[in-house]
Amino acid sequence: MTAWTSEEQQRRRRRKRILQGLVIGSAAIGVPALVNAAIARKARRLEPASWGRRHRYAWELGDILFQRLGEGDPVTLLHSFGPGHDSIEWRPAAENLAERFQVFAPDLPGWGRSDRPAVDYDSELFIEFLIDFLVDVVRRRSVVVAAGLPAAYAVQVAVDRPELVRGLVLVAPLGIDLAGDEPDLGDAIIHRLLRLPLVGTSALNLYSSRKGIAHHLREELYADPAQVSDALVDHYWRGAHEPGSRAALAASLSGYLNHPIAAALPRLRQPTLLVWGREAVHPPVASADLWLRGLPDGELEVLAGAGLLPHAEAPEAFTAAVGRFVDALPAE
């Protein structure tokens, strides 16, 4: 019997959890509708960010909210994807990095406080956004630091538009062994079901319940659950229930934001640093080997006591690693 790959195992787990929500959502009509309406009424909007300087970028598909901190050479931070995700995961590291650099931390389209355009979300949308953001907002060749799946987008932009990217820091990146496949028929079916007004909303409400988000943060993202406060869970819960938030999350969960990047790695010329938390699970530190095969000159920094968000759990160590990496970059 053929062993499942990491991608297949992760896909099976994700589908099982989503399908459970779809079954519950379709079990009755009246009750889920009432529950969904109650959740929509109860959910409070995200409060304005209390860190950095708030700015608004009028992108062609909607307004993008971003934080800017510090002065100096630019560093652009791209947050990971998941229920309620936004740039808040960067706050501890961003405030440290701002002591040396000018830091830009956007809420990506469809996430956080940014607009949620009624479009089909895929990797090309985020790649186009990153190019536009670097050209229109950052305006100088930037070090791009990206977590999770947006790391693949950052690599693609660095390959296609090298004049925009000085160096890359990829944090537990996706796009090779995980999120490295195009959506298949099963993904397409789940994506369509998740977009249904009643059944899909019920499934996503279940997936992004307070209990579900607490599990996501404490068991999947952070190595130390004690670092996840009730206030942080509440922030992610609010973000997951912002009006219009369902489309981007549905695309992420069904694989429509995947961006296979292995073929592009040999064309990457910018210096690249990989950063992993030692306790990261999906993807684990072992996945770094696959990236380093495609990046023979790449560097790897593994931070103890951290999971998939080492920039949030170990911001001092993370900032020091980024600082050393930038210091070693060729002069502009």
Residue pairs with C-beta under 8 A, 6 or more apart in sequence:
4 12
5 177
6 177
6 178
6 282
6 283
6 287
7 177
7 178
7 179
7 180
7 181
10 178
10 282
11 181
11 186
11 187
11 255
14 253
15 186
15 190
17 207
18 190
18 194
18 203
18 207
18 253
18 254
19 190
20 206
21 202
21 203
21 204
21 205
21 206
21 207
22 190
22 193
22 194
22 199
22 200
22 202
22 203
24 32
24 202
24 203
24 206
25 32
25 198
25 199
25 200
25 201
25 202
25 203
25 206
26 199
26 202
29 198
32 198
32 199
32 201
32 202
33 198
35 202
35 205
36 198
36 201
36 202
36 205
39 205
39 241
40 241
43 237
43 238
43 241
43 242
44 238
45 238
45 242
46 86
46 112
46 113
46 235
46 238
46 239
46 242
48 54
48 113
49 65
49 67
49 87
49 88
49 113
51 67
51 69
51 91
51 94
51 95
52 67
52 68
52 69
52 94
52 95
52 98
52 103
52 105
53 67
53 68
53 69
54 65
54 66
54 67
55 65
55 66
55 67
55 68
55 137
56 63
56 64
56 65
56 66
57 63
57 64
57 65
57 66
57 106
57 133
57 136
57 137
59 109
59 129
59 132
59 133
60 132
61 109
61 115
61 117
61 119
61 125
61 129
62 109
62 114
62 115
62 116
62 117
63 114
63 115
64 106
64 107
64 108
64 109
64 114
64 115
64 129
64 133
65 106
65 107
65 112
65 113
65 114
66 87
66 104
66 105
66 106
66 107
66 133
66 137
67 87
67 94
67 103
67 104
67 105
67 106
68 102
68 103
68 104
68 105
69 94
69 95
69 97
69 98
69 102
69 103
69 105
70 97
70 98
70 99
70 100
70 101
70 102
70 103
71 101
71 102
72 100
72 101
72 102
73 101
73 102
73 140
73 143
73 166
73 326
73 332
74 101
74 102
74 103
74 104
74 138
74 140
74 141
74 142
74 143
75 97
75 101
75 102
75 103
75 104
75 142
75 143
75 144
75 145
75 322
75 326
76 103
76 104
76 105
76 106
76 133
76 134
76 138
76 142
76 143
76 144
76 145
77 87
77 90
77 93
77 94
77 103
77 104
77 105
77 145
77 146
78 106
78 108
78 130
78 144
78 145
78 146
78 147
78 150
78 151
78 153
78 154
79 85
79 86
79 87
79 88
79 89
79 90
79 105
79 107
79 108
79 111
79 112
79 147
79 150
80 89
80 147
80 148
80 149
80 150
80 171
80 308
80 309
81 111
81 148
81 149
81 150
81 248
81 252
81 257
82 148
82 216
82 221
82 249
82 252
83 207
83 208
83 212
83 213
83 216
83 236
83 239
83 240
83 249
84 208
84 213
84 235
84 236
84 237
84 238
84 239
84 240
85 111
85 112
85 236
85 239
86 107
86 108
86 111
86 112
86 113
86 239
87 94
87 105
87 106
87 107
87 112
88 112
88 232
88 235
89 147
89 309
89 311
89 312
90 105
90 311
90 312
91 312
92 311
92 312
92 315
93 311
93 312
93 315
93 318
93 319
93 322
94 103
94 105
95 315
96 315
96 316
96 318
96 319
97 103
97 319
97 322
97 323
100 323
101 143
101 326
104 133
104 137
104 138
104 142
106 114
106 133
107 113
107 114
108 114
108 126
108 129
108 150
109 115
109 116
109 117
109 121
109 125
109 126
109 129
109 248
110 116
110 117
110 121
110 244
110 245
110 247
110 248
111 239
111 245
111 248
112 239
112 242
113 242
116 242
116 243
116 244
116 245
116 247
116 248
118 244
118 247
119 125
119 247
120 251
120 256
121 247
121 248
121 251
121 252
121 256
121 257
122 251
122 256
122 257
123 152
123 153
123 156
123 257
123 258
123 259
126 150
126 153
126 257
127 153
127 156
127 157
127 160
127 259
130 144
130 150
130 153
130 154
130 157
131 157
131 160
131 161
131 164
134 142
134 144
134 157
134 161
134 164
134 165
135 164
141 163
141 164
141 165
141 166
141 332
142 164
142 165
142 166
143 165
143 166
143 167
143 168
143 169
143 322
143 325
143 326
143 329
144 154
144 157
144 158
144 165
144 167
144 168
144 169
145 168
145 169
145 171
145 311
145 322
146 153
146 154
146 168
146 169
146 170
146 171
146 173
147 171
147 172
147 173
147 308
147 309
147 311
148 171
148 172
148 173
148 174
148 308
149 173
149 174
149 175
149 179
149 252
149 257
149 258
149 259
151 168
151 170
151 171
151 172
151 173
151 174
151 175
152 173
152 174
152 175
152 179
152 259
152 260
152 261
153 259
154 165
154 168
154 170
155 168
155 170
155 173
155 175
155 261
155 264
155 265
155 268
156 259
156 261
156 264
157 164
157 165
158 164
158 165
158 168
158 268
158 269
158 270
159 264
159 267
159 268
162 269
162 270
165 270
166 270
166 329
166 332
167 270
167 271
167 272
167 273
167 325
167 326
167 329
168 268
168 270
168 271
168 272
168 273
169 272
169 273
169 275
169 322
169 325
170 272
170 273
170 274
170 275
170 291
171 275
171 276
171 309
171 310
171 311
172 275
172 276
172 277
172 280
172 283
172 308
172 309
172 310
173 274
173 283
173 291
174 180
174 258
174 283
175 258
175 259
175 260
175 261
175 262
176 260
176 261
176 262
176 287
176 290
176 291
176 294
177 283
177 287
177 290
178 282
178 283
178 287
179 255
179 257
179 258
179 259
180 258
180 260
180 261
180 262
181 255
181 258
181 260
182 255
182 258
182 260
183 191
183 254
183 255
183 256
183 258
184 255
187 254
187 255
187 256
188 254
190 253
190 254
191 250
191 251
191 254
191 255
191 256
193 199
193 200
193 203
194 200
194 203
194 204
194 246
194 250
194 253
194 254
195 246
195 247
195 250
200 246
200 250
201 246
204 240
204 246
204 249
204 250
205 241
206 212
207 253
208 237
208 240
208 241
208 249
209 237
210 233
210 234
210 237
213 233
213 236
213 237
213 240
214 228
214 233
216 236
217 225
217 228
217 232
217 233
217 236
218 225
218 228
219 225
220 281
220 282
220 307
220 308
221 307
221 308
221 309
222 228
222 307
222 308
222 309
222 312
222 313
223 277
223 278
223 279
223 280
223 305
223 306
223 307
223 313
224 305
224 313
227 312
227 313
239 245
240 249
248 257
250 256
251 257
262 290
262 294
265 291
265 294
265 295
266 294
268 295
271 297
271 299
271 325
271 328
271 329
271 330
272 295
272 297
272 298
272 299
273 298
273 299
273 300
273 301
273 321
273 322
273 325
274 288
274 291
274 292
274 295
274 298
274 299
274 300
274 301
275 300
275 301
275 302
275 303
275 310
275 311
275 318
275 321
275 322
276 285
276 288
276 300
276 301
276 302
276 303
276 310
277 285
277 302
277 303
277 305
277 306
277 307
277 308
277 309
277 310
277 313
277 314
278 285
278 302
278 303
278 304
278 305
278 306
279 305
279 306
279 307
280 306
280 307
280 308
280 310
281 307
281 308
282 308
285 302
288 300
288 302
291 298
292 298
292 300
299 325
301 321
303 310
303 313
303 314
303 317
303 318
303 321
304 314
305 313
305 314
306 313
306 314
306 317
307 313
310 317
310 318
311 318
